[in-house]
């Protein structure tokens, strides 16, 4: 709509309109020149007068870029934590080891101080009393670590499933089977109570719940470690237990992927091959893990049994299973951890150096060793393969990054 009194008739009105357009053009050019001058001045102040108007930000406390030349380090080129780790520290982010007794040995203290260990796992012998267990965990966390890792507490793990598998007195007050019978609300409450119990000691990761479907005749069902005998029943109660743990500030660990429900014996004591069809494995045994992943579960433990329909190798050493089934097919983005690498099933597969490299290559983020000599041998094998190119640096760093993220998250819970 034209403003009142602006339009005139004839040649006079056309001239007036052209003069008005000329004045607007002069004003616009003047404004643009002024803005450009201001922008140039600001660029000189922020970027130190660099050419082309580009600004660079010097990170606090940083000097010039490596290689000299006097240029400042841009925010985009600042290395991430994982990129600053030495090979030994990078390999250390893949190692979890059990503690022998109620005190740290000088050897374990040195390994922690050198950044060769990302976490420790505790058993009942480490908790002769609650006070002793709490003191041991405090001693672990007090060991000075490399400067880059100093603010990240070690992961402290234990198996607190309930029933036959409990390392500490207190919740859960029922076995997995009993929680399954009581229903989801009860299981979730037991998860929260268990988290409070563990956090009071300094434990940050529970190697529970068991997501194995309790098949008739299987050792998992026979020992009361299965929440239910169907995939739906496991989802209805085991996943709420995991959610209760997480709500209480303790990371849950679903196990034993892709499922040990059909195993006749515990793989700690005997190698197991489970000749189930691929479709049955996916529809029954793996199904609870999909629900756990969708619920935001942060850790998954991979079994050391063999599943011929999926791979000829034990699950923990199979890229098809760890990376193919768990990560790609189910979309898991959290931390993977092996079942015990000191088990009979693992010993039947290979030595401690071989299983460390094979586990890392398969996609296991954390390698769970039962003793320090085995852990150090595995660590040395990882470092050697990083140097020689047997393990690719990019996926290795990605695994370490997931572990570092978990350590950082748990430090703030």
Secondary structure, DSSP 8 states (H G I E B T S, - for coil): ---TT----HHHHHHHHHHHHHHHHHHHHHHHHHHHHHHHHHHHHHHSS-GGG------TT--B-TT-SS-B--GGG---HHHH--HHHHHHTTEEEE--SSS--HHHHHHHHTT--SEEEE-GGG-SSHHHHHHHHHHHHHS---GGGTTS--EEEE-EEETTEESSSSS--S-HHHHHHH-HHHHHHHHHHHHHHHHTTT--EE---B-----TT-HHHHTT--S-SSHHHHHHHHHHHHHHHHHTT-EEEEEEET--TT-SS-TTTS--B----HHHIIIIITHHHHHHHHTT--EEEE--SB-TTT-SSBGGG-HIIIIIIIIIIT---SEEEES-TTSHHHHTT--HHHHHHHHHHHT-SBEEESSHHHHHHHHHHHHHHHHHTSS-HHHHHHHHHHHHHHHHHHHT-
